Amino acid sequence: MSDTADTVVIGAGIIGAATALALAERGQRVVLVEASDIAAGTTGRSFAWVNASTKTTDEAYHRMNAEGLEAYQNWAARFGADVIGHRTVGALEIAAAGDRAAQGTIEAHAAALAGFGYQVELVEGEALAQLAPHAHFPDGARAMYTPMDAVLDAPRCARALVAGFVAAGGTFLKGADALTLLVDDEGRVEGIETSQGEIAATAVLLATGAETGRTLARLTGFDGFATRFPLREVPGIVLNTPPDPAAPELVLCTATAPEIHLLPAANGGLRIGSDDIDAMAAAGDDPANLRRAGAALLQRASAFVPGLDQRHDPADCEIVIGVRPYPADGLTIAGPMPGAEGLYLVATHSGVTLAPVIARHMAEAIISGTVPQPLARYALDRFPGFA
Ligand SMILES: Cc1cc2nc3c(=O)[nH]c(=O)nc-3n(C[C@H](O)[C@H](O)[C@H](O)COP(=O)(O)OP(=O)(O)OC[C@H]3O[C@@H](n4cnc5c(N)ncnc54)[C@H](O)[C@@H]3O)c2cc1C
């Protein structure tokens, strides 16, 4: 196969799908190539809490995430909330009575978010109970309530975005592995070679998530990218229960250790994760290890959803390990690849929340050849060795 496009997007996770759509809608001829299938990477193994409430330190980064929340509401209105699996449900960050560290944490978070103009309030007693009638809270508990937070069925959303992309005239190549970047003598991008043939293009966007360093190494033949790319791969465990009559109405998370976060999943069950139980992902994905991690997650979540660990056996739950693409400074990498005209990349944690915003900015960057101001601080050249 030999094809011609304005832009080739590599990777049909939520970032690649959203950006391919944004480019096609702006009149570009776009080919989206995916080595496996839509949402086969991290997007299919994400907790997928669409939020800006956990971003309390860096105001600009918080605001970009908050824009993501608004953009999802627009997508929900446009595609249908059910079609993309989006629900604005709100979230509670919970502090037990007498836990002064946790109380201090929710107060500090609420103050920071209020300062950024994010909707937030502290709730307790009857007000707290009414927000989550199915949940159990310790006596005297208080919580930070952020009503605009949402949950997403990320694979479903990615599939809807690719369908929208194809409807807008884009070409989707499933099972097409990007192999080699084609460049001219001056280092300008001319296209890529894939396992399904060559595609000529003046721009290539790498949206390969946690695999970005290795993909760059492979595409360019420079092995150093595999080890030097400033991205940590941080594995995390996500458990999805079967439908449960006491699934919470909104996202619940603890303010301090023992950490647990859970949300109402699209199947009527719960999706559960915990940052410290994530350490068990280091032991790999053999079934016995995942069952142990699953039992720990169910047991910890039972503090808020009594009887959960009695109703569900880990063996009946879906338990997966996802790999977070975590830029070295905890922010986002999005923009042009220094030294290779026409090559662009995005690698980011919170990619579910950020996808619609990053997609819009990246489409503008690729079409205009100029980095839009909101993306400037997320350029790869802020890292040593990439200027
Ligand atoms: C446990 C966990 C919890 C998370 N929780 C949240 C959360 O609550 N909220 C939030 O916003 N974010 C969360 N994230 C982060 C979020 O899921 C990711 O940032 C996001 O999914 C990244 O999407 P992506 O499109 O960049 O990458 P991916 O989804 O990994 O997509 C990359 C795609 O590229 C393809 N690919 C790779 N190499 C090639 C090649 N050579 N040729 C063709 N295709 C290729 C892969 O097959 C894959 O489909 C979480 C992540 C994890 C692991």
Ligand as a Chemical Component Dictionary entry (heavy atoms), coordinates in Angstrom:
data_LIG
# 
_chem_comp.id                   LIG 
_chem_comp.type                 NON-POLYMER 
_chem_comp.pdbx_formal_charge   0 
_chem_comp.three_letter_code    LIG 
# 
loop_
_chem_comp_atom.comp_id 
_chem_comp_atom.atom_id 
_chem_comp_atom.alt_atom_id 
_chem_comp_atom.type_symbol 
_chem_comp_atom.charge 
_chem_comp_atom.model_Cartn_x 
_chem_comp_atom.model_Cartn_y 
_chem_comp_atom.model_Cartn_z 
_chem_comp_atom.pdbx_ordinal 
LIG C1  C1  C 0 -3.685 2.851  36.298 1  
LIG C2  C2  C 0 -3.888 4.135  35.527 2  
LIG C3  C3  C 0 -4.799 5.074  35.987 3  
LIG C4  C4  C 0 -4.984 6.265  35.275 4  
LIG N1  N1  N 0 -5.919 7.136  35.713 5  
LIG C5  C5  C 0 -6.172 8.256  34.997 6  
LIG C6  C6  C 0 -7.234 9.097  35.397 7  
LIG O1  O1  O 0 -7.937 8.822  36.357 8  
LIG N2  N2  N 0 -7.463 10.218 34.649 9  
LIG C7  C7  C 0 -6.691 10.533 33.552 10 
LIG O2  O2  O 0 -6.945 11.560 32.913 11 
LIG N3  N3  N 0 -5.687 9.732  33.153 12 
LIG C8  C8  C 0 -5.404 8.603  33.851 13 
LIG N4  N4  N 0 -4.401 7.775  33.463 14 
LIG C9  C9  C 0 -3.531 8.171  32.361 15 
LIG C10 C10 C 0 -4.187 7.974  31.008 16 
LIG O3  O3  O 0 -4.852 6.739  30.951 17 
LIG C11 C11 C 0 -3.123 8.076  29.909 18 
LIG O4  O4  O 0 -2.460 9.324  30.032 19 
LIG C12 C12 C 0 -3.728 7.971  28.521 20 
LIG O5  O5  O 0 -4.531 6.818  28.392 21 
LIG C13 C13 C 0 -2.617 7.935  27.483 22 
LIG O6  O6  O 0 -3.236 7.818  26.210 23 
LIG P1  P1  P 0 -2.360 7.796  24.898 24 
LIG O7  O7  O 0 -3.304 7.871  23.771 25 
LIG O8  O8  O 0 -1.283 8.814  24.997 26 
LIG O9  O9  O 0 -1.574 6.385  24.952 27 
LIG P2  P2  P 0 -2.102 4.891  24.717 28 
LIG O10 O10 O 0 -3.496 4.738  25.160 29 
LIG O11 O11 O 0 -1.083 3.996  25.337 30 
LIG O12 O12 O 0 -2.099 4.727  23.152 31 
LIG C14 C14 C 0 -0.912 4.531  22.409 32 
LIG C15 C15 C 0 -1.246 3.670  21.216 33 
LIG O13 O13 O 0 -0.122 3.648  20.346 34 
LIG C16 C16 C 0 -0.055 2.381  19.741 35 
LIG N5  N5  N 0 1.309  2.198  19.242 36 
LIG C17 C17 C 0 2.454  2.118  19.953 37 
LIG N6  N6  N 0 3.511  1.974  19.120 38 
LIG C18 C18 C 0 3.024  1.977  17.871 39 
LIG C19 C19 C 0 3.605  1.867  16.568 40 
LIG N7  N7  N 0 4.935  1.703  16.389 41 
LIG N8  N8  N 0 2.806  1.902  15.468 42 
LIG C20 C20 C 0 1.461  2.055  15.618 43 
LIG N9  N9  N 0 0.864  2.164  16.816 44 
LIG C21 C21 C 0 1.624  2.118  17.931 45 
LIG C22 C22 C 0 -0.413 1.423  20.878 46 
LIG O14 O14 O 0 -0.868 0.185  20.389 47 
LIG C23 C23 C 0 -1.537 2.209  21.582 48 
LIG O15 O15 O 0 -2.820 1.864  21.112 49 
LIG C24 C24 C 0 -4.212 6.547  34.114 50 
LIG C25 C25 C 0 -3.309 5.588  33.640 51 
LIG C26 C26 C 0 -3.155 4.390  34.346 52 
LIG C27 C27 C 0 -2.210 3.351  33.834 53 
# 
loop_
_chem_comp_bond.comp_id 
_chem_comp_bond.atom_id_1 
_chem_comp_bond.atom_id_2 
_chem_comp_bond.value_order 
_chem_comp_bond.pdbx_ordinal 
LIG C1  C2  SING 1  
LIG C2  C3  SING 2  
LIG C2  C26 DOUB 3  
LIG C3  C4  DOUB 4  
LIG C4  N1  SING 5  
LIG C4  C24 SING 6  
LIG N1  C5  DOUB 7  
LIG C5  C6  SING 8  
LIG C5  C8  SING 9  
LIG C6  O1  DOUB 10 
LIG C6  N2  SING 11 
LIG N2  C7  SING 12 
LIG C7  O2  DOUB 13 
LIG C7  N3  SING 14 
LIG N3  C8  DOUB 15 
LIG C8  N4  SING 16 
LIG N4  C9  SING 17 
LIG N4  C24 SING 18 
LIG C9  C10 SING 19 
LIG C10 O3  SING 20 
LIG C10 C11 SING 21 
LIG C11 O4  SING 22 
LIG C11 C12 SING 23 
LIG C12 O5  SING 24 
LIG C12 C13 SING 25 
LIG C13 O6  SING 26 
LIG O6  P1  SING 27 
LIG P1  O7  DOUB 28 
LIG P1  O8  SING 29 
LIG P1  O9  SING 30 
LIG O9  P2  SING 31 
LIG P2  O10 DOUB 32 
LIG P2  O11 SING 33 
LIG P2  O12 SING 34 
LIG O12 C14 SING 35 
LIG C14 C15 SING 36 
LIG C15 O13 SING 37 
LIG C15 C23 SING 38 
LIG O13 C16 SING 39 
LIG C16 N5  SING 40 
LIG C16 C22 SING 41 
LIG N5  C17 SING 42 
LIG N5  C21 SING 43 
LIG C17 N6  DOUB 44 
LIG N6  C18 SING 45 
LIG C18 C19 SING 46 
LIG C18 C21 DOUB 47 
LIG C19 N7  SING 48 
LIG C19 N8  DOUB 49 
LIG N8  C20 SING 50 
LIG C20 N9  DOUB 51 
LIG N9  C21 SING 52 
LIG C22 O14 SING 53 
LIG C22 C23 SING 54 
LIG C23 O15 SING 55 
LIG C24 C25 DOUB 56 
LIG C25 C26 SING 57 
LIG C26 C27 SING 58 
# 
